[in-house]
């Protein structure tokens, strides 16, 4: 039988193994998240519909977080089914080696890893940021309004619009409109960016200001000014998004900015390296699944394989969390605390492959 045909058969089996695991895990964890959101209903303007919208918008992010488990359990199911049906044995009898079968498995894994990486960079940040901003608005007592053109705030006769939040917490493209008691505009100010290190006194940068007196309009351009912000503490929270909602590239550049300001970056570094290692962990979990078809577990039942695979995945997750928390307590390098569990599993897998296939 042609090797190409066997590869296609393997690819199809793996995809059929991934899909049910993906559907079940994402559905179960989405349900858990929805139950958690229901506890917040009736706080502010937060409704069941808003909770459901939040869960739906964060669903792609949930898929990315679960991708290592999807890859591990999906591969175990697919390869275990082929092993139980003696199909892997037939492939080997037709001339395919262990390495050729493993490479065919990894080809599907590489595509899956690329999907995860692209979603982390281009899809989940936009949806997660919209979800968190909408939820924060609904939960707050603020009169702020989220429109298509940004966040709007009102303070007496002054209206403030913040069009974008760079890196999740740097206001950009800020419009400030001031009106008199008769509703006539008296001043307009546009700032390209704001430094909000002090929440009460923002430093507005690259400003274009217009003052209107009757039919006369005076204009001036300023490099920066100190602006007394009218925003309350609860409204300021709307201008801060969790580090996990940022794309890896945004996290990288924002960490550099914070380092230049000598600010604490550990939380952002942990989020950054977690996102960098997520596709790598997904690929590694596929390699972890391969021994379940060729090693001592090749004759085990599907239930036993899934159980042991689940224990491996949970064990790795708990180890990663322990190292991360220890790193935070000890002030250790975020890269080191993220990489140690990953490298430990790589070494364990390398030893198994050397012992079994040499």
C-alpha positions as CSV (number, residue, x, y, z in Angstrom):
1,X,0.0,0.0,0.0
2,X,1.3,3.5,-0.9
3,X,2.9,5.4,2.0
4,X,1.0,8.5,1.0
5,X,-2.3,6.7,1.4
6,X,-1.3,5.4,4.8
7,X,-0.3,9.0,5.8
8,X,-3.7,10.3,4.7
9,X,-5.4,7.5,6.7
10,X,-3.4,8.5,9.8
11,X,-4.2,12.2,9.3
12,X,-7.9,11.4,9.0
13,X,-7.8,9.2,12.2
14,X,-6.0,11.9,14.1
15,X,-8.5,14.7,13.1
16,X,-11.4,12.4,14.1
17,X,-9.6,11.9,17.5
18,X,-9.1,15.6,18.0
19,X,-12.6,16.8,17.2
20,X,-14.6,15.0,20.0
21,X,-12.0,15.9,22.6
22,X,-12.0,19.5,21.5
23,X,-15.8,19.7,21.6
24,X,-16.1,18.0,25.0
25,X,-13.3,19.9,26.8
26,X,-14.3,23.3,25.4
27,X,-18.0,22.7,26.2
28,X,-17.3,21.5,29.8
29,X,-14.9,24.3,30.7
30,X,-17.2,26.9,29.1
31,X,-20.0,25.6,31.3
32,X,-17.8,26.0,34.3
33,X,-16.9,29.5,33.3
34,X,-20.6,30.4,32.7
35,X,-21.5,29.0,36.2
36,X,-18.8,31.3,37.6
37,X,-20.1,34.3,35.7
38,X,-23.7,33.6,36.9
39,X,-22.5,34.5,40.4
40,X,-21.9,38.0,39.2
41,X,-25.3,38.5,37.6
42,X,-27.4,41.3,39.1
43,X,-24.2,43.2,40.0
44,X,-24.4,46.5,38.2
45,X,-25.9,46.0,34.8
46,X,-24.6,42.4,34.3
47,X,-27.3,40.0,33.0
48,X,-27.4,36.4,32.0
49,X,-27.2,37.5,28.4
50,X,-24.0,39.5,29.2
51,X,-22.5,36.5,31.0
52,X,-23.3,34.3,28.0
53,X,-21.7,36.8,25.6
54,X,-18.6,36.9,27.8
55,X,-18.3,33.1,27.7
56,X,-18.7,33.0,23.9
57,X,-16.2,35.8,23.3
58,X,-13.6,34.1,25.5
59,X,-14.2,30.7,23.9
60,X,-11.3,30.9,21.4
61,X,-9.0,31.8,24.3
62,X,-10.3,28.8,26.2
63,X,-9.5,26.6,23.2
64,X,-5.9,27.9,23.2
65,X,-5.4,27.2,26.9
66,X,-6.8,23.7,26.5
67,X,-4.9,23.0,23.3
68,X,-2.1,20.9,25.0
69,X,-4.8,18.6,26.6
70,X,-6.7,18.4,23.3
71,X,-3.5,17.4,21.5
72,X,-2.6,14.8,24.1
73,X,-6.0,13.2,24.6
74,X,-7.0,13.5,20.9
75,X,-3.8,11.8,19.8
76,X,-4.1,9.1,22.4
77,X,-7.7,8.3,21.3
78,X,-6.7,8.2,17.6
79,X,-3.5,6.2,18.0
80,X,-5.1,3.9,20.7
81,X,-7.9,3.1,18.3
82,X,-5.5,2.2,15.6
83,X,-3.4,0.1,17.9
84,X,-6.4,-1.8,19.2
85,X,-7.6,-2.5,15.7
86,X,-4.1,-3.8,14.7
87,X,-4.0,-1.1,12.1
88,X,-0.7,0.3,13.3
89,X,0.7,-3.3,13.2
90,X,-0.5,-3.6,9.6
91,X,1.1,-0.3,8.7
92,X,4.4,-1.5,10.1
93,X,4.1,-4.8,8.2
94,X,3.6,-2.8,4.9
95,X,6.9,-1.1,5.5
96,X,6.2,2.0,7.6
97,X,8.7,2.4,10.5
98,X,7.9,3.8,13.9
99,X,9.5,7.1,12.9
100,X,7.4,7.4,9.7
101,X,4.3,6.9,11.7
102,X,5.5,9.3,14.4
103,X,6.3,11.9,11.6
104,X,2.8,11.5,10.1
105,X,1.3,12.2,13.6
106,X,3.5,15.2,14.0
107,X,2.5,16.6,10.6
108,X,-1.1,17.0,11.9
109,X,0.4,18.3,15.2
110,X,2.4,21.0,13.4
111,X,-0.8,22.2,11.7
112,X,-2.6,22.2,15.0
113,X,0.3,24.1,16.7
114,X,0.3,26.7,13.9
115,X,-3.4,27.2,14.4
116,X,-2.9,27.7,18.1
117,X,0.0,30.2,17.6
118,X,-2.0,32.2,15.0
119,X,-5.1,32.3,17.3
120,X,-2.9,33.5,20.2
121,X,-1.5,36.4,18.2
122,X,-4.4,37.5,15.9
123,X,-7.8,36.2,17.2
124,X,-8.0,35.7,20.9
125,X,-6.6,39.2,22.0
126,X,-9.3,41.1,20.2
127,X,-12.1,38.9,21.5
128,X,-10.8,38.7,25.0
129,X,-10.2,42.4,25.3
130,X,-13.8,43.2,24.1
131,X,-15.2,40.6,26.5
132,X,-13.3,41.9,29.5
133,X,-14.1,45.5,28.7
134,X,-17.8,44.8,28.2
135,X,-18.0,42.8,31.4
136,X,-16.2,45.5,33.4
137,X,-18.6,48.1,32.1
138,X,-21.6,46.0,33.0
139,X,-20.3,45.2,36.5
140,X,-19.4,48.8,37.3
141,X,-21.7,51.6,38.5
142,X,-20.0,54.0,36.1
143,X,-22.0,55.9,33.4
144,X,-19.2,55.1,30.9
145,X,-20.3,53.9,27.5
146,X,-18.6,51.5,25.2
147,X,-19.2,52.4,21.5
148,X,-17.7,51.4,18.2
149,X,-15.4,54.4,18.4
150,X,-14.1,53.7,21.9
151,X,-14.9,54.4,25.6
152,X,-17.0,57.5,26.5
153,X,-17.0,59.2,29.9
154,X,-18.9,62.3,31.1
155,X,-18.1,64.7,33.9
156,X,-20.6,67.6,34.2
157,X,-20.2,69.5,30.9
158,X,-17.1,67.6,29.8
159,X,-17.1,64.5,27.6
160,X,-14.0,62.3,27.2
161,X,-13.6,59.7,24.5
162,X,-10.7,57.2,24.6
163,X,-10.6,55.5,21.2
164,X,-8.0,52.8,21.9
165,X,-6.0,51.2,24.8
166,X,-2.5,50.3,23.6
167,X,-1.1,47.2,25.4
168,X,-4.4,47.0,27.4
169,X,-3.8,50.1,29.6
170,X,-2.2,53.1,27.6
171,X,-5.0,55.4,26.4
172,X,-4.5,56.6,22.9
173,X,-6.4,59.0,20.5
174,X,-8.1,60.9,23.3
175,X,-10.8,63.5,22.6
176,X,-12.0,65.9,25.3
177,X,-15.0,68.1,24.6
178,X,-16.1,70.9,26.9
179,X,-19.5,72.7,26.8
180,X,-21.0,75.7,28.6
181,X,-24.3,75.8,30.4
182,X,-26.1,76.5,27.1
183,X,-24.7,73.4,25.4
184,X,-22.3,75.4,23.3
185,X,-18.8,73.9,22.8
186,X,-16.1,76.0,24.4
187,X,-13.0,73.9,24.0
188,X,-11.8,70.8,22.2
189,X,-8.6,68.9,23.0
190,X,-7.0,66.0,21.2
191,X,-4.1,64.0,22.6
192,X,-2.3,61.1,20.8
193,X,-1.5,59.3,24.1
194,X,-1.6,59.6,27.8
195,X,0.7,58.5,30.6
196,X,-1.6,57.5,33.5
197,X,1.1,56.5,36.1
198,X,-0.7,58.9,38.4
199,X,-4.5,58.2,37.9
200,X,-5.4,61.7,39.1
201,X,-3.0,63.6,36.9
202,X,-2.5,62.3,33.4
203,X,0.3,63.5,31.2
204,X,-1.3,64.1,27.8
205,X,1.2,64.0,24.8
206,X,1.1,65.5,21.4
207,X,-1.9,67.7,21.9
208,X,-4.0,69.8,19.5
209,X,-6.1,72.3,21.4
210,X,-8.9,74.5,20.2
211,X,-10.7,77.2,22.3
212,X,-14.0,78.5,20.9
213,X,-15.3,82.0,21.8
214,X,-18.3,82.8,19.8
215,X,-17.2,82.8,16.2
216,X,-13.5,82.9,17.0
217,X,-11.5,79.7,17.2
218,X,-7.9,79.8,18.6
219,X,-5.6,76.8,18.1
220,X,-2.4,75.6,19.7
221,X,-0.2,72.6,19.6
222,X,1.6,71.3,22.7
223,X,4.1,68.6,23.4
224,X,2.5,67.6,26.7
225,X,0.5,68.9,29.5
226,X,-0.6,67.7,33.0
227,X,-4.4,67.0,32.9
228,X,-6.5,66.7,36.1
229,X,-8.4,63.5,35.3
230,X,-12.1,63.4,36.4
231,X,-12.2,59.6,36.2
232,X,-13.0,57.8,39.4
233,X,-11.3,54.7,40.7
234,X,-14.0,52.4,39.2
235,X,-13.7,54.1,35.9
236,X,-10.0,53.8,35.9
237,X,-10.4,50.0,36.2
238,X,-12.1,50.1,32.8
239,X,-8.8,51.3,31.3
240,X,-6.9,48.2,32.5
241,X,-7.1,44.9,30.7
242,X,-5.6,41.6,32.1
243,X,-2.1,40.7,30.7
244,X,-3.6,37.4,29.5
245,X,-5.8,39.3,27.0
246,X,-2.8,40.7,25.1
247,X,-1.1,39.2,22.1
248,X,2.5,37.9,22.6
249,X,3.9,40.7,20.4
250,X,2.1,43.4,22.4
251,X,3.3,41.8,25.7
252,X,6.9,41.8,24.4
253,X,6.9,45.5,23.5
254,X,5.0,46.6,26.6
255,X,7.5,44.7,28.8
256,X,10.3,46.8,27.2
257,X,8.4,50.0,27.9
258,X,7.8,49.1,31.6
259,X,11.5,48.1,32.0
260,X,12.6,51.5,30.7
261,X,10.4,53.0,33.4
262,X,11.8,50.7,36.1
263,X,8.4,49.2,36.8
264,X,7.6,45.6,37.9
265,X,7.1,43.4,34.8
266,X,7.0,39.9,36.4
267,X,3.2,39.5,35.7
268,X,3.6,40.5,32.1
269,X,6.7,38.3,31.6
270,X,4.9,35.3,33.0
271,X,2.0,36.0,30.6
272,X,4.4,36.4,27.7
273,X,6.4,33.3,28.2
274,X,3.2,31.3,29.0
275,X,1.9,32.3,25.5
276,X,5.3,31.6,23.8
277,X,5.4,28.1,25.4
278,X,1.8,27.3,24.7
279,X,2.3,26.1,21.1
280,X,5.5,24.3,22.1
281,X,3.6,22.5,24.9
282,X,0.9,21.5,22.5
283,X,3.5,20.0,20.1
284,X,5.2,18.2,23.0
285,X,2.0,16.7,24.2
286,X,1.6,15.0,20.8
287,X,5.0,13.4,21.3
288,X,3.9,12.3,24.8
289,X,0.9,10.6,23.2
290,X,2.9,8.5,20.7
291,X,4.3,6.0,23.3
292,X,0.7,5.2,24.3
293,X,0.5,3.4,21.0
294,X,4.0,1.9,20.7
295,X,5.1,1.4,24.3
296,X,4.0,-0.9,27.0
297,X,0.5,0.6,26.9
298,X,-0.2,-0.5,23.3
299,X,-2.4,-3.3,24.5
300,X,-4.2,-1.3,27.2
301,X,-7.9,-0.4,26.9
302,X,-8.9,3.0,25.5
303,X,-10.2,4.0,29.0
304,X,-6.9,3.2,30.6
305,X,-5.0,5.2,28.0
306,X,-7.2,8.2,28.4
307,X,-7.0,8.1,32.2
308,X,-3.2,7.8,32.2
309,X,-2.9,10.5,29.5
310,X,-5.2,12.8,31.5
311,X,-3.0,12.2,34.6
312,X,0.1,13.1,32.6
313,X,-1.5,16.3,31.4
314,X,-2.8,17.2,34.9
315,X,0.5,16.4,36.4
316,X,2.4,18.6,34.0
317,X,-0.2,21.4,34.5
318,X,0.1,21.3,38.3
319,X,3.9,21.2,38.1
320,X,3.9,24.2,35.8
321,X,1.6,26.1,38.2
322,X,3.8,25.2,41.3
323,X,6.9,26.4,39.5
324,X,5.2,29.6,38.4
325,X,4.0,30.4,42.0
326,X,7.4,29.6,43.4
327,X,8.9,31.9,40.8
328,X,6.6,34.7,41.9
329,X,7.4,34.2,45.6
330,X,11.2,34.0,45.0
331,X,11.3,36.7,42.3
332,X,12.9,34.2,39.9
333,X,13.1,34.7,36.1
334,X,9.8,34.2,34.4
335,X,11.5,32.4,31.5
336,X,13.2,30.0,33.9
337,X,10.0,29.1,35.9
338,X,8.1,28.6,32.6
339,X,10.8,26.6,30.9
340,X,11.9,24.1,33.7
341,X,8.7,21.9,33.6
342,X,8.8,22.0,29.8
343,X,12.4,21.0,29.6
344,X,11.8,18.3,32.3
345,X,9.2,16.7,30.2
346,X,11.4,17.0,27.1
347,X,14.2,15.1,28.9
348,X,11.8,12.4,30.1
349,X,10.4,11.9,26.6
350,X,13.9,11.9,25.1
351,X,14.9,9.1,27.5
352,X,11.8,7.1,26.6
353,X,12.4,7.4,22.9
354,X,16.1,6.5,23.3
355,X,15.3,3.5,25.5
356,X,12.4,2.1,23.4
357,X,13.4,2.9,19.8
358,X,17.2,2.5,20.0
